Amino acid sequence: MFQIRATTKRDIAAVDALLAWAYPRLLKGDYPPSTIVMAVPLISRAQSALLACGTYYVVEEDGVVLGAGGWTVAPPGTGSITRGVGHIRHVVTDDRATRRGVARILLTRICADAESIGLRRLHCLSTLTAAPFYAAMGFETLGPVSVPLAAGIDFPVIEMERHL
């Protein structure tokens, strides 16, 4: 049975391990090896402030973290807050637990929480791999964008949104 709970800074090692394990395996079918080699070390780090924000969660089964993700009103990176809009943040599922409902549990909680505080939309920068999942969860595709990571590395994603 799955349990979902808000993370704390104490979860940083478990989320780091999940991101480092899952991203290379999940993304390999949609990104060239060169992108994975350059981008994964930059995107697979848990952010302590995010884990302590109260709206970032882990899904566990028998004490094992199978998924993580959350939302904030502040967009990732830099950018201004837009009234009524939340942002999906760093959602990941262990590749050995995909298609078991882990990401659905996370996104259902995220949407319910965001709606409960009066947000009207959720914005998402989805990996190419996760875009079909987000579409199935009611997100509309806005279009492809590139996220600048560091040292000239651009990571292609799909900008999506869902009205609550």
N, C-alpha and C positions, 0 to 999 in steps of 0.2 A: 504494500500500500504506500502511495506517495504522500509525503508531507511537504508543505510549502511554508517557508518562514522568511521573515526579513533578515537580511544579513547584517553583520557587524564587522568591524575591522578585523576581528579574530578569524573571519572566513577567508582572508586574503590568500593564504596558501592553497586552500582547497579550490578557490575560483581560479587562481593562477594555473594550477595543475590542470583543471578542466579545460581552460582556454588553450593552453599549450598542447594538450593532448588532442582535443577535438578539432580545432580549426584546420590544421594541416590535412586531416583525414576527410573532413566534411567539404572543404573547398577545392580539393584536388581535381574534381571533375569539371569545375567551372572556371578555373584560373590557371594560367600557364605556370609551370614550375618556377620560373624566374620571379613571378609576382609573389608566389607563396613564400619562396626563400627570403625575399626582401621584406614583405609586408607582415607575415605572421609574427615575427619577433616584436614588431611594433604594436600590433593589435591584440596580442595575447597576454596582456598584462592587466591584472585586476587593478582598479583604481580605488584606493582606500577611501577617498571622499565619497565616491559613488556607493561603496559598500556600507558606509555609515549613514547614508541619507534617509533611510527608512522606507524607500520605495524601490529597493533592489532586493531580489529574492533568490533563494535557492530552492530547488526541488530535490528532496532526498528520498531514498528508499533504503531502509535498514541502515541508516547512518551514512550512506554513500551519496555524495552529491552527483546528481545526474543531469542537472540543468541549472542555469542561472540567467537572470535578466531582470530588467526593471525599467523605470521611467523617471524623468525629471521634467520640471518646467523649463529649466535651462537647456539649451541645445548643446550637443557635444562640441568640444573645442571652443571656439569663440563665436559670439553671436548674441544678439539681444533676445530677451524674453518677449514672446508674443502672447498677449492676453488670450486665454482660452485654449492654448495649444500646449500639449505635452510632447515629450520626445522619448521614443523607445531607446533603451540603452543596453548595449553589450549582451544581447540574448544569445545563449549557446546551449546546445544539448550534447551530451556525451554521444559520440557516433554509435556506440554499442546500445544506446537506448532510444534511438530515433524510431519514430512511428509507434511509440508507446503512450503518447499523450503528454509527454513532459513539457514540450514547448506550448502546447495548447493550454495546459494548466497555468503556466506562467503568463501567457498573453491574456487569458481570461481574467486573471487577477489584476494585471496591469490595467486593462480596459475598465474593469469595475472600479478600481481605486481612482483612476483619473476622472472617470465620470462622476464619482461620488463627491469630488471637490469642485465640480462645475466646469471641467474642461470640455470643450466641444469637439476637439480634434486631437488625434495622435499622429505625429510625424515620425517617419522611420527612414533610416538609410540602411537598406537591406543589402546583404551580400547577394551576388547573383544566385547563389545556391538556395538561399532562404526566401527569395521573392515569391515562388509558387506557394509556399506555406502562408506568407503574409496575405497573398491574394485570397487564399482559401479562408482566411480569418477576417475578410471584409476590407482589406486595404486596397486602395486604388493606386495604380502606377502613375506617377507623375513624369518619370523619365530617368534615363541614365545620367549619372554624375560621377565625377572623380573626386575622391577625398585625398587631399595632399597630406601625406604622413610625415615625411622627413627627408631631407637631402634629395629632393626632387622625385621622390617615390609617390606616384599617384595610384590610388586603389579604387578600381571601378566598382560602383554600387548602383542600386536602383533606389531612387527617391520615391517614397510611398506615403500615403496618408489614409487615415480612417476617421470618418465622422462618428461621433459618439451619440 
